[in-house]
């Protein structure tokens, strides 16, 4: 390493302070951008997006393209269908995804990016509204856009003032703000968010139901209250769920017997009385139950939010018929807990 390189190295003790300084620089740039956004352009941009009958097509080149892809993903997951289109691909067939019902968002720091300027006439020909998130209000792109959102910055966080850092952070913040505002305009709720994120924990908590996880039909082990000890043990073993529902005529639930109930009954009974032991003596009568359409997360709370936790719930329908059995293990395996 030459002497010049050594002189350029920072003292290790300065790393922490420098990182904080750069984060503050970007945060302050966002604050300044918020004060510069013009009310008319913001309103125009939100209105164009809110009444869009098609999709939102987001374009950008280089680092702006990376930010454009993230904005498109955020819009899509929060109720506004969006796609990222690279301008080079658009010029070679990708324009086929753009139609007159769409709205285009273009990201560019300079506003003079060659690929973006090349595509502008074709977007105008299709009469597609253009929203520009841009760093130069005097640029060609700004002059041709229908709404211009000022994303200019005084300097990049890059020590050479070259690498897109602060400028891309501001552009992303503006894109996120648009997406979140659209959520409110469209009345997008947590349930809607969950339906777009079925694999996430929030999505599962708001969509996954007891009927999706329960053991029902022929997998629902049942016996009657007069069943013998042997009948109960065989039924629990056959079902493999660690419990059996106790029913009467019409499939109405009267109780549940778990492995633990059997053990406790055996501990209390005299050896000579084991042959007389039946389901009615072993069962927990009037147990806590779940409904098939209940959210699985609500069932989980029924199991855990109590002084004595339970690990299995009978499932009973509106007609009070026993239709299944739900285990805590099934909920945990689903990734809900």
Secondary structure in CASP SS format (residue, H / E / C, confidence):
PFRMAT SS
TARGET T0000
AUTHOR 0000-0000-0000
METHOD secondary structure of the structure
MODEL  1
X C 1.00
X C 1.00
X H 1.00
X H 1.00
X H 1.00
X H 1.00
X H 1.00
X H 1.00
X C 1.00
X C 1.00
X C 1.00
X H 1.00
X H 1.00
X H 1.00
X H 1.00
X H 1.00
X H 1.00
X H 1.00
X H 1.00
X H 1.00
X H 1.00
X H 1.00
X H 1.00
X H 1.00
X H 1.00
X H 1.00
X H 1.00
X H 1.00
X H 1.00
X H 1.00
X H 1.00
X H 1.00
X H 1.00
X H 1.00
X H 1.00
X H 1.00
X C 1.00
X C 1.00
X H 1.00
X H 1.00
X H 1.00
X H 1.00
X H 1.00
X H 1.00
X H 1.00
X H 1.00
X H 1.00
X H 1.00
X H 1.00
X H 1.00
X C 1.00
X C 1.00
X C 1.00
X C 1.00
X C 1.00
X E 1.00
X E 1.00
X E 1.00
X E 1.00
X C 1.00
X C 1.00
X C 1.00
X H 1.00
X H 1.00
X H 1.00
X H 1.00
X H 1.00
X H 1.00
X H 1.00
X H 1.00
X H 1.00
X H 1.00
X H 1.00
X H 1.00
X H 1.00
X H 1.00
X H 1.00
X C 1.00
X C 1.00
X C 1.00
X C 1.00
X E 1.00
X E 1.00
X E 1.00
X C 1.00
X C 1.00
X H 1.00
X H 1.00
X H 1.00
X H 1.00
X C 1.00
X C 1.00
X C 1.00
X H 1.00
X H 1.00
X H 1.00
X H 1.00
X C 1.00
X C 1.00
X C 1.00
X C 1.00
X C 1.00
X E 1.00
X E 1.00
X E 1.00
X E 1.00
X E 1.00
X E 1.00
X C 1.00
X C 1.00
X C 1.00
X C 1.00
X C 1.00
X H 1.00
X H 1.00
X H 1.00
X H 1.00
X H 1.00
X H 1.00
X H 1.00
X H 1.00
X H 1.00
X H 1.00
X H 1.00
X H 1.00
X C 1.00
X C 1.00
X C 1.00
X E 1.00
X E 1.00
X E 1.00
X E 1.00
X E 1.00
X E 1.00
X C 1.00
X C 1.00
X C 1.00
X C 1.00
X C 1.00
X H 1.00
X H 1.00
X H 1.00
X H 1.00
X H 1.00
X C 1.00
X C 1.00
X E 1.00
X E 1.00
X E 1.00
X E 1.00
X C 1.00
X C 1.00
X C 1.00
X C 1.00
X C 1.00
X C 1.00
X C 1.00
X C 1.00
X C 1.00
X C 1.00
X C 1.00
X C 1.00
X C 1.00
X C 1.00
X C 1.00
X H 1.00
X H 1.00
X H 1.00
X H 1.00
X H 1.00
X H 1.00
X H 1.00
X H 1.00
X H 1.00
X H 1.00
X H 1.00
X H 1.00
X H 1.00
X H 1.00
X H 1.00
X H 1.00
X H 1.00
X H 1.00
X H 1.00
X H 1.00
X H 1.00
X C 1.00
X C 1.00
X C 1.00
X H 1.00
X H 1.00
X H 1.00
X H 1.00
X H 1.00
X H 1.00
X C 1.00
X C 1.00
X C 1.00
X C 1.00
X C 1.00
X H 1.00
X H 1.00
X H 1.00
X H 1.00
X H 1.00
X H 1.00
X H 1.00
X C 1.00
X E 1.00
X H 1.00
X H 1.00
X H 1.00
X H 1.00
X C 1.00
X E 1.00
X E 1.00
X H 1.00
X H 1.00
X H 1.00
X C 1.00
X C 1.00
X E 1.00
X E 1.00
X E 1.00
X C 1.00
X C 1.00
X C 1.00
X E 1.00
X H 1.00
X H 1.00
X H 1.00
X H 1.00
X H 1.00
X H 1.00
X H 1.00
X H 1.00
X H 1.00
X H 1.00
X H 1.00
X C 1.00
X C 1.00
X C 1.00
X E 1.00
X E 1.00
X E 1.00
X E 1.00
X E 1.00
X E 1.00
X H 1.00
X H 1.00
X H 1.00
X E 1.00
X E 1.00
X E 1.00
X E 1.00
X E 1.00
X E 1.00
X E 1.00
X H 1.00
X H 1.00
X H 1.00
X H 1.00
X H 1.00
X H 1.00
X H 1.00
X H 1.00
X H 1.00
X H 1.00
X C 1.00
X C 1.00
X H 1.00
X H 1.00
X H 1.00
X H 1.00
X H 1.00
X H 1.00
X C 1.00
X E 1.00
X H 1.00
X H 1.00
X H 1.00
X H 1.00
X C 1.00
X E 1.00
X E 1.00
X C 1.00
X C 1.00
X C 1.00
X E 1.00
X E 1.00
X C 1.00
X C 1.00
X C 1.00
X C 1.00
X E 1.00
X H 1.00
X H 1.00
X H 1.00
X H 1.00
X H 1.00
X H 1.00
X H 1.00
X H 1.00
X H 1.00
X C 1.00
X C 1.00
X C 1.00
X C 1.00
X C 1.00
X C 1.00
X C 1.00
X E 1.00
X E 1.00
X E 1.00
X E 1.00
X E 1.00
X C 1.00
X C 1.00
X C 1.00
X C 1.00
X E 1.00
X E 1.00
X E 1.00
X E 1.00
X E 1.00
X E 1.00
X E 1.00
X H 1.00
X H 1.00
X H 1.00
X H 1.00
X H 1.00
X H 1.00
X C 1.00
X C 1.00
X C 1.00
X C 1.00
END
